[in-house]
């Protein structure tokens, strides 16, 4: 019988069901999973997780530091490889890493790695923690390059990227066509700017609404804006829309978890724009061929930002600079139909090559076999 890999995670987010179930089937894996302390992340139903073994209790120790009760015992079980959430605040993970070294077992930390905005104390903490592991599984190449500059060995750093429910999305993508959904709502064929995600102040959607207001006064540049998501902050966006007289140009669609519905909305839009920090929205937009615009302060971005290749799959603007956001959006609105089709294919390509569970499982199999 093949020896299983042990996965010890702080939480299993619902969006990772496809990759975790693929790991449970093809590696295979046993999963020990807890609830991250104070996390707003929606967890999956662990009963639906293939290979689920035990739910761990995350106990807060001090500030952000916590202990996963029951996790350390797994290091004494007959596993050869251990994949852990790469979070230095999890004190039990430190002990697992140390014991695994003593016992001659291999450990892999799945982590954001480096952001580029670490304080001196956090840099020291991360360096010690990450160097205890056999290898690091990173969300992208940006973190890898930063860590090489910090002195980490290149062969220790393995980009594994991220993924959503790729197979389901590809099924909807293959069925997608241009529809009249936006014409029926707005009564015009103006370009459509789209935001998908939680409606929070950190996303800076007020900048996007102001840009739509400016464009509405310029000849041949009027745009519609669709905002999809649940409002989580007390944010006065609708008042701003009223103030700028944009009631007929902005559609607060609300939240939706129906992929068929989202596929039509994303496929038929012109640009995906997030003026604040961005993450999974990049993958969700590009899998349906929609280019993405966000700000250029990469140290504050989610790791998925690097899928944006300026001029091909999207663009960056100077953070908090409304004039630069306006400039970048306008530069994309003038693209020809042939250029738009090339962009759509470029978006497909990067998701199909990197940001999907099939690529991730291929990388994991390769790493764990060495």
Secondary structure, DSSP 8 states (H G I E B T S, - for coil): ----EEEEES--BGGGHHHHHHHHHHT-EEEEEE--TT----B--GGGSTTEEEEEEEEEEETTEEEEETTGGGGGSS-SEEEEE--TTBHHHHHHHHHHHHHT-EEEEEE----S---HHHHHHHHHHHHTSSEEEES-HHHHHHHHHTT--GGGEEE-----SHHHHHHHHHH----SHHHHHHSS--EEEEEES-B-GGGTHHHHHHHHHHHHTSTT--EEEEEES-B-S---HHHHHHHTT-TTTEEEEE----HHHHHHHHHT-SEEE-SS--SHHHHHHHTTT--EEEES-GGGS-GGGGG--BTTTEEEE-TT-HHHHHHHHHHHHT--HHHHHHHHHHHHHHHHHTSSHHHHHHHHHHHHT-
